[in-house]
C-alpha cells in the first residue's frame, strides 16, 4: 500500500534484526510516520491497539503502529503516557526501544536506518541498551535475558548489565505482574540456550526477586561422585540446555527448571547429602506455580518431575511392585503421553552432568516396557469376572505386577 505524502512506513525491530542476522523473518512490524489514527482508518486499517495506536493492514494483516514517544509516570511497565502523533519522527520512535539491535528500521527501498549502532552491535555480538530510558520498563530486564537465550553468541554489554542491576536494586522488578513474567520466561525457556536466560537474570540480581527458589540452588554443593559439577545451580543450567538440545516442549523445559528445588532447602549441616529433596521441594514448586500462574500442563508436569525423578533414575533397582507404584503415582496408566514427557525431563536431568551429555538414559526403556505391560492388562475382563466388586482393584493390581514381572525379568 502506498501512503499519501508526507506519510512514510518503515519495517522496524525484529524483522530488520533477523534479516541482518540471516535468520528467517517470522513477523514484520511497521512504524508509520506522519499519519493520524483517522488517516489509517480511512485507508482501511483496523485499529487493535489498547495502549497506543496499532492497526492491522487490510490485506496482509501485518501490524502498523503510529510513531510514538513514551514518558514514565509511575513504577512498573504500565506506568507510561504515550504520545502518538504525526509530528513524532522515526528517530524519536526508535529512541524509546530497548536494545540497539531492535532499534533499526528499513524503508521501502531497503535502506537501513540505524541511528543507535545496531549493525555494529550485531557485528560485535553485543546486547546493548539504546538509552537511559531503558530503566523505565522492567520488562526489558526479562527481554535482555530472553535474547541472551535466543542468541547465545551475544553477550550483554557491561553498562547494560549494570543498568539492569540498578533497576533491580530500585525495586522496578517487583512491579512486574505474573502474566508478563511468565510470558517472557516461557519464551526464554523455548530458546536455543535457556540456561543463559537464567544466568543473566542471576547476574543482575533479578533471579533472586523473581525466582528465589531457583536462585537458592547456586552455591549448594552436591555429591561429587554422582554430580562432578558439584554446584546444584550449575547442574540446573546444564539440565535446561539438555532439554533444549532434545527439542523438548515447554512443559518439559519448565519441569527441568524446577526439578531440584528441594536441594535448595537441604539443611546446610547435611550438605552434600540431599536425600529426600524430591518430596522436600514440592512446596517450593507449588509456590512458583501459584505465584506465576503457570498453565496447568506445565505446573502439573513440574510437580510430577520434582517428586518422582529420583525414583525414575533408580528404575533398575525397582521390583515389579515398585515399578507399578511409580507408574501409578505419575498417573502414567491414564496419561502415557505425559509420562513420556516425564521421562524426557528425567533424561535431561541425567545428561546435565559433565561426561554424561551423550549417554543413553537406560531407565527410560525399562519404564516404557513396564508401562506397556501394565496397560495391556485387560482390566475390564478382570473386573467382569471378579466374584466380589470389592476385590477388583486388588485383582487388577496383582495382574499388572505379574505382567511387569514377565516383561522385565531380573
SULURZI-V532550 format. One record per helix or strand. SS is the DSSP state (alpha for helix, beta for strand). FROM is the first residue (numbers start at 0). TO is the last residue. If there is no record, write none. Layout:
SS_FROM_TO + SS_FROM_TO
This chain:
beta_7_11 + alpha_13_19 + beta_28_32 + alpha_36_41 + beta_45_46 + beta_53_55 + beta_62_65 + beta_67_71 + beta_79_83 + alpha_89_94 + beta_98_98 + alpha_99_101 + beta_104_105 + beta_111_112 + alpha_117_123 + beta_125_126 + beta_128_128 + alpha_131_135 + alpha_138_149 + beta_154_155 + alpha_157_168 + alpha_171_174 + alpha_177_188 + alpha_193_202 + alpha_205_209 + alpha_211_214 + beta_220_220 + beta_230_230 + alpha_231_244 + alpha_249_257 + alpha_260_264 + alpha_267_269 + alpha_276_279 + alpha_281_291 + alpha_295_312 + alpha_314_316 + alpha_319_328 + alpha_335_350 + alpha_361_374 + alpha_378_384 + alpha_388_406
